[in-house]
Amino acid sequence: MSFHLWLGFLATTLVVAISPGPGAVLSMSVGLRHGYWPALRGILGLQTALLLQLGLVAAGLGALLATSETAFAVVKFAGAAYLVWLGIQRWRAPVEEGGLEEGRVSGHNFYRQGILVNMGNPKAIVFIAALVPQFIDPALPRLPQFVIMALTMCVIDTAVMSCYALLASRFRGMVRSRRAALIQNRLFGGLFVSAGALLASATRT
């Protein structure tokens, strides 16, 4: 991959990462409620899913989602259902005085959420399947180019999602009261449900 081609891929990746989506909602939700370091677990989960999606594209399975209505629908509705479930969980999450959620949430839970949020979006796989080949130089070995693109996408997405999480974490002091925490739960619960509804209505094109 030439440097000029890589710059084009970098710019495209940055634009896609900045565009708000379920990953940004997850990063901000955890960042606001628990701080940056717990949010980073979720962000690492998002990157794990991104690498899996790239692997599916490299194996040719991305084309299956692009051409099979059934496969696309199965992944789409499973992902939408998970986002709606996250929204309901967030909406109903009990809080104590001081704005703290009752019980402790495992960092592994955030990591798992990140994986499932990204893997449940078939449009991301279809998009990667359409984007990646445009930046592959057929005259060069494919594997090193895939590795370069994977590293680029993960670094950019981690940086952008970290910005979302860090920005949200700056407002943690505003959710110290029980009422503020309940409002925050309702807000992000609604955002997750809305993201699920949008995903359920998505088409392959």
C-alpha positions as CSV (number, residue, x, y, z in Angstrom):
1,M,0.0,0.0,0.0
2,S,1.5,3.3,-1.1
3,F,1.6,6.2,1.4
4,H,-0.8,8.2,-0.8
5,L,-3.3,5.4,-0.8
6,W,-2.9,5.0,3.0
7,L,-3.6,8.7,3.5
8,G,-6.9,8.3,1.6
9,F,-7.8,5.3,3.7
10,L,-6.8,7.2,6.9
11,A,-9.1,10.2,6.0
12,T,-12.0,7.9,5.1
13,T,-11.6,6.0,8.4
14,L,-11.5,9.2,10.4
15,V,-14.7,10.4,8.9
16,V,-16.5,7.1,9.5
17,A,-15.2,6.9,13.1
18,I,-16.4,10.5,14.0
19,S,-19.9,9.8,12.7
20,P,-22.0,9.0,15.8
21,G,-23.3,5.5,16.1
22,P,-23.9,2.7,18.7
23,G,-20.2,2.6,19.6
24,A,-20.2,6.3,20.4
25,V,-23.4,5.9,22.5
26,L,-21.8,3.1,24.4
27,S,-18.5,5.0,25.0
28,M,-20.3,8.1,26.2
29,S,-22.7,6.2,28.4
30,V,-20.0,4.3,30.2
31,G,-17.7,7.3,30.4
32,L,-20.4,9.5,31.9
33,R,-21.5,6.9,34.4
34,H,-18.3,5.2,35.4
35,G,-15.4,7.2,34.0
36,Y,-12.9,6.8,31.2
37,W,-11.0,3.6,32.3
38,P,-14.2,1.4,32.5
39,A,-15.2,3.0,29.1
40,L,-11.9,1.9,27.7
41,R,-12.9,-1.7,28.3
42,G,-15.9,-1.2,26.1
43,I,-13.8,0.6,23.5
44,L,-11.4,-2.4,23.4
45,G,-14.5,-4.6,22.8
46,L,-15.5,-2.4,19.9
47,Q,-12.0,-2.9,18.4
48,T,-12.1,-6.6,18.9
49,A,-15.3,-6.7,16.9
50,L,-13.8,-4.5,14.3
51,L,-10.9,-6.9,13.8
52,L,-13.4,-9.8,13.6
53,Q,-15.3,-7.9,11.0
54,L,-12.2,-7.3,9.0
55,G,-11.4,-11.0,9.3
56,L,-14.8,-11.9,7.9
57,V,-14.3,-9.5,5.0
58,A,-10.8,-11.0,4.3
59,A,-12.4,-14.5,4.3
60,G,-15.0,-13.4,1.9
61,L,-17.9,-13.7,4.3
62,G,-18.7,-10.0,4.0
63,A,-19.9,-10.6,0.5
64,L,-22.4,-13.1,1.9
65,L,-24.0,-10.4,4.0
66,A,-24.0,-8.1,1.0
67,T,-25.8,-10.6,-1.2
68,S,-27.9,-12.7,1.1
69,E,-31.1,-11.0,2.4
70,T,-31.6,-13.7,5.0
71,A,-28.1,-13.5,6.4
72,F,-28.2,-9.8,6.6
73,A,-31.6,-9.8,8.3
74,V,-30.5,-12.4,10.9
75,V,-27.5,-10.3,12.0
76,K,-29.4,-7.1,11.7
77,F,-32.3,-8.1,13.9
78,A,-30.1,-9.8,16.4
79,G,-28.0,-6.6,16.7
80,A,-31.1,-4.4,16.9
81,A,-32.6,-6.6,19.7
82,Y,-29.3,-6.4,21.7
83,L,-29.3,-2.6,21.4
84,V,-32.9,-2.4,22.5
85,W,-32.1,-4.7,25.4
86,L,-29.2,-2.5,26.5
87,G,-31.5,0.5,26.3
88,I,-34.1,-1.2,28.5
89,Q,-31.4,-2.2,31.0
90,R,-30.1,1.3,31.1
91,W,-33.5,2.8,31.4
92,R,-34.4,0.5,34.3
93,A,-31.0,0.6,36.1
94,P,-31.6,1.4,39.8
95,V,-29.6,4.2,41.4
96,E,-28.9,5.2,45.0
97,E,-28.7,8.6,46.5
98,G,-25.6,10.3,45.3
99,G,-26.2,9.1,41.7
100,L,-24.4,5.8,42.0
101,E,-25.8,2.7,40.4
102,E,-26.7,-0.1,42.8
103,G,-24.3,-3.0,42.6
104,R,-21.0,-3.2,40.8
105,V,-20.5,-3.6,37.1
106,S,-17.7,-5.8,35.8
107,G,-15.2,-4.3,33.3
108,H,-15.6,-7.6,31.4
109,N,-19.2,-6.7,31.0
110,F,-18.3,-3.5,29.2
111,Y,-15.8,-5.4,27.0
112,R,-18.5,-7.9,26.0
113,Q,-21.0,-5.1,25.3
114,G,-18.5,-3.5,23.0
115,I,-18.0,-6.7,21.0
116,L,-21.7,-7.4,20.7
117,V,-22.6,-3.8,19.8
118,N,-20.2,-3.8,16.8
119,M,-20.8,-7.4,15.7
120,G,-24.5,-6.8,15.6
121,N,-24.3,-4.2,12.9
122,P,-24.2,-6.0,9.5
123,K,-24.0,-2.7,7.7
124,A,-20.6,-2.2,9.2
125,I,-19.4,-5.5,7.7
126,V,-21.0,-4.6,4.3
127,F,-19.4,-1.2,4.4
128,I,-16.0,-2.6,5.2
129,A,-16.4,-5.1,2.4
130,A,-17.1,-2.3,0.0
131,L,-14.4,0.1,1.3
132,V,-11.4,-2.1,1.9
133,P,-11.0,-3.5,-1.7
134,Q,-10.8,0.1,-3.0
135,F,-7.5,0.6,-1.1
136,I,-5.9,-2.7,-1.9
137,D,-3.1,-2.6,-4.3
138,P,-3.5,-5.8,-6.4
139,A,0.2,-5.7,-7.3
140,L,1.2,-6.2,-3.6
141,P,0.6,-9.0,-1.1
142,R,-2.8,-8.7,0.4
143,L,-2.1,-9.7,4.0
144,P,0.3,-6.9,4.9
145,Q,-2.2,-4.4,3.4
146,F,-5.0,-5.9,5.6
147,V,-2.7,-5.6,8.6
148,I,-2.0,-2.0,7.9
149,M,-5.7,-1.2,7.4
150,A,-6.7,-3.1,10.6
151,L,-4.1,-1.2,12.7
152,T,-5.2,2.1,11.1
153,M,-8.9,1.5,11.8
154,C,-8.4,0.3,15.3
155,V,-6.1,3.2,16.3
156,I,-8.4,5.9,14.8
157,D,-11.5,4.3,16.2
158,T,-9.9,3.9,19.7
159,A,-8.8,7.6,19.6
160,V,-12.2,8.9,18.5
161,M,-14.2,6.7,21.0
162,S,-11.8,7.7,23.7
163,C,-12.5,11.4,23.0
164,Y,-16.3,10.7,23.3
165,A,-15.7,8.8,26.6
166,L,-13.3,11.4,28.0
167,L,-15.7,14.3,27.1
168,A,-18.6,12.5,28.7
169,S,-16.5,11.7,31.8
170,R,-15.9,15.4,32.4
171,F,-19.6,15.7,33.2
172,R,-19.7,13.0,35.8
173,G,-20.1,15.6,38.5
174,M,-23.4,16.6,37.1
175,V,-24.9,13.1,37.8
176,R,-24.1,12.9,41.5
177,S,-27.8,13.3,42.5
178,R,-30.3,10.5,42.2
179,R,-32.5,12.6,39.9
180,A,-29.7,13.5,37.6
181,A,-28.6,9.8,37.4
182,L,-32.1,8.7,36.6
183,I,-32.4,11.3,33.8
184,Q,-29.0,10.1,32.4
185,N,-30.3,6.5,32.5
186,R,-33.4,7.5,30.6
187,L,-31.4,9.6,28.0
188,F,-28.9,6.8,27.1
189,G,-31.6,4.2,27.4
190,G,-33.6,6.1,24.8
191,L,-30.5,6.5,22.6
192,F,-29.7,2.7,22.7
193,V,-33.4,1.9,21.8
194,S,-33.3,4.5,19.0
195,A,-30.1,3.0,17.7
196,G,-31.7,-0.4,17.7
197,A,-34.7,0.9,15.9
198,L,-32.5,2.5,13.2
199,L,-30.5,-0.7,12.8
200,A,-33.7,-2.7,12.4
201,S,-34.9,-0.5,9.6
202,A,-31.5,-0.6,7.8
203,T,-31.1,-2.0,4.4
204,R,-28.0,-3.4,2.6
205,T,-27.8,-0.3,0.4
